[in-house]
Amino acid sequence: MRKVVFLLGVVLAAAVVFAGGAGTAVAEPGMNQITSTAQCDDGEEYTFTINAMGKAGKLEGTTSNLIIKSYTLEYYDPDSGQLLTTIEYGGGKKTGLQGDLITCEGENTTEIFRFGLVRIEFELEAFLTPRGR
């Protein structure tokens, strides 16, 4: 139970920073970054690295970015499979993006500082830059 309460605090703090942070994919190499692969409804699979405090992921092997407009994150204990918490973000106006928005799903297991290993299942709505790719 203590782990769950601590995780909720860490996740909530990260979500506040994540939602309020500048949308850049620039960060000190290896610090606060997570690399994930997602299957998207445009038929593509994208591997991207995201700074935990931003809403943009750098697409691997390209000069393009994945700009996240909304997401749902479900955090699970990797050993028991128990759902620990769910976080949703609904990223603002999407006017003018309708033709460029894609929906992606993925899963990642990562270590959260001072907590340990968690499995994260995610669904996100995003667009790619440059637009119209």
N, C-alpha and C positions, 0 to 999 in steps of 0.2 A: 504494500500500500504506500509506503514511504517513497518508493521508486516512482509510482504512478503520480503522486502529488508533485514530486520534484520534476518529473518529465513534463507535466502540465504547465508548471511554472516556466520551465525552459522553453517549451514550445510556444506558450503564450508570448513570452518576451521576444522570441525569434519572429513570431508572426507580426507583432507590432512593428518591429524594426524592419521586417521584410516588406510589409505593406507600406511603410512610410519611407523606405530607403530609395535612393536614386536608382533608376532603372539602368544600370550599367553592368557589363560583364567583366569589368576590369577589377582585379583584386591581386593582392600579393599572391604569387604562385603557391598553390597548395594550401593556402589559409582560407578557411571558411568556404571552401568550394566543394561541390558535389557533382560528379559526372554520372549522368543517367542516360538510358536509352528508352525511347518511347515509340510505340506504334501509333500512327496517325491516320485519320480518316481520308487523307489525300492519297493513301496507298503507300506512303513512305515510312521508313524507320529512321529516326533522327537520334544521334548521340550528341549530347550537349553538356557543357559545363556551366553551372550556375553559381554565382556568388550568393551565399545564403542571405545577403542583405539587399539583393536586387531582384528585378523581375525580368531580366534578360539573360538568355543562355547563349553562349558562344557555340555554334555548331561545329563539330569536329571535322577537320579537313577542309573547311571553307572559310570565307571571310564574312559569312552571313550570321545573323543572330535570330534566336527564337524569342519573340517578345510576348510575355505572358499577360493575358488580360483577366483570366480567372482560373481558379484551381480548387480542387478538393484533395486534401492530404489525409490519409488514414494511417495512423501509427500503431504498429503491432509489436508485441513482445515476440522476438524471433524464435524463442524456445517453446513457449506455450501456445503461440498463435492468438493470444488474447488481444482484442482491440483495446488500445490504451486511450486514444483520443482521436477526434476528427477535427480538422481545421478547414474552413472554407473562406475563400476570398473572391470578391466579385468585381474586380478591377476597373470600374469606371465606364466611361462612355465608349461605345463601340460603333458610333455613327461613322459611316464611310469605310468600315472594315469588313462588312458582311461578305464580300466576295473573296477576301483574303484569310478569314478565320479558319483555323483547323482545330480539331479536337484530338487530343493525344492521351494515351494511357501507358502507364509503366509501373515498374516496381524497382525498389532499390533497398539494399541493406547498408546502413551506414552507422558510424559511431557518433553519438552526440556528446559533446564535451561534458564531463562530470556526471554523465548518466550511463553511457554504455551503448551497446548495440541495439538498434531498432530496425524493423522492416517497415518501409513506407510504400504504400500503394497510392498512386496519384492519377488524377485525371485533370487535364488542363486545356484551356482554350487559349490559342495564341495565333500570332501571325509571324511570317518570316520576313526578314529584311535581306536584300532590298525587296520591297513590295512587288507583288505580281510575279514572283519566282515561278 
